[in-house]
Amino acid sequence: MSLTFPVSPEKNAFLKSRMQELGISENDLHEIFTRSGGHGGQNVNKVSTAVHLKHRPSGIEVKCSVYRTQGLNRYKARAILCEKMEFKGQKSNPKIEKIIKNKKKKRQKQKKKVLEELRAEENLLSIREENLDLGI
């Protein structure tokens, strides 16, 4: 029985052929299902929809919890794994690596800035509450 996902037959066939081209076998994959959390309501909080996929020979791991259903997350995890295998297989381009590195740094700086702003607001609120308690 061949593995199919809740997507169109064309997408299933494309993913299967892409995995064969990259030498990825279903037997080489270790798949674990966990709860997603986040957006999606009761479904993602109660049902194990997130997919952790590990390609044993290469050690590449993928976690996918984009969709509310396990089937779509399984499909997407395999697609992401194929992309990672393609990227890893190519000779790395220094320009592309530099762009990716800069984007990661920029994202980290933005996260840090947002966290600092939130902490500053929390500190301000706690100071105001203390002043109200003291009657100032």
C-alpha positions in Angstrom: 0.0 0.0 0.0 1.5 3.3 -1.0 1.4 6.3 1.4 -1.1 9.0 0.4 -2.0 12.3 1.9 -5.2 14.4 1.9 -4.1 16.4 -1.1 -4.6 16.1 -4.8 -3.3 13.0 -6.6 -1.0 15.2 -8.6 0.6 16.6 -5.4 0.9 13.1 -4.0 2.6 11.9 -7.1 4.9 14.9 -7.3 6.0 14.4 -3.6 6.6 10.7 -4.2 8.7 11.3 -7.3 10.7 14.1 -5.6 11.5 11.8 -2.6 12.7 9.1 -5.0 14.9 11.6 -6.9 16.5 12.6 -3.6 16.9 9.0 -2.4 14.5 9.4 0.5 12.7 6.2 1.5 9.7 5.9 3.9 11.7 3.3 5.7 14.4 5.8 6.5 12.0 8.2 8.1 11.1 8.2 11.8 7.8 9.9 12.4 6.4 11.1 15.8 3.1 12.9 16.4 2.6 15.5 19.1 0.1 18.2 20.1 0.6 21.4 18.2 -0.8 24.2 20.5 -1.2 27.7 19.3 -3.8 28.7 16.7 -6.4 26.2 15.7 -8.5 26.0 18.9 -9.6 22.9 20.7 -8.5 20.6 17.8 -4.8 21.3 18.0 -4.8 21.4 21.8 -6.4 17.9 22.1 -5.3 16.0 19.0 -1.8 15.1 18.1 -1.6 17.0 14.8 2.1 18.2 14.8 4.6 16.0 13.0 8.2 15.4 13.9 10.0 13.8 11.1 13.6 12.6 11.2 15.6 11.2 8.2 17.8 8.7 9.9 20.7 8.5 7.3 21.3 12.3 7.2 20.0 13.2 10.7 17.9 16.0 9.3 14.9 16.8 11.5 11.7 18.6 10.6 8.8 19.7 12.8 5.6 20.8 11.1 2.4 22.1 12.9 1.2 24.5 10.2 -2.1 22.9 9.5 -5.0 21.7 11.8 -4.9 18.2 10.4 -2.3 15.5 10.9 -2.4 14.4 7.3 -1.6 17.8 5.8 1.2 18.3 8.4 2.6 14.9 7.4 2.6 16.0 3.7 4.1 19.4 4.5 6.8 17.9 6.7 7.9 15.6 3.9 8.0 18.6 1.4 10.1 20.6 3.9 12.4 17.6 4.3 12.9 17.4 0.5 13.7 21.1 0.4 16.3 20.7 3.2 17.8 17.6 1.4 18.1 19.6 -1.8 19.7 22.5 -0.1 22.1 20.3 1.8 23.0 18.4 -1.3 23.9 21.4 -3.3 27.3 23.1 -2.9 26.5 26.0 -0.6 26.5 29.4 -2.2 28.3 31.9 0.2 26.0 34.8 -0.9 22.9 32.8 -0.1 24.3 31.7 3.2 25.2 35.3 4.1 21.6 36.5 3.2 20.1 33.7 5.4 22.5 34.5 8.3 21.6 38.2 8.0 17.9 37.5 8.0 18.2 35.3 11.1 20.1 38.1 12.9 17.5 40.6 11.9 14.7 38.4 13.2 16.5 37.8 16.5 17.0 41.6 16.9 13.3 42.2 16.3 12.3 39.6 18.8 14.7 41.0 21.4 13.4 44.5 20.8 9.7 43.4 21.2 10.6 41.5 24.4 12.4 44.5 25.8 9.4 46.7 25.1 7.1 44.2 26.8 9.3 44.0 29.8 9.5 47.8 30.0 5.7 48.1 29.9 5.4 45.4 32.6 7.9 47.3 34.8 6.0 50.5 34.3 2.7 48.9 35.2 4.2 47.3 38.4 5.6 50.7 39.4 2.2 52.3 38.9 0.5 49.6 41.0 3.1 50.0 43.8 2.5 53.8 43.8 -1.3 53.2 43.9 -0.9 50.8 46.8 1.3 53.4 48.7 -1.2 56.2 48.0 1.3 58.3 46.0 
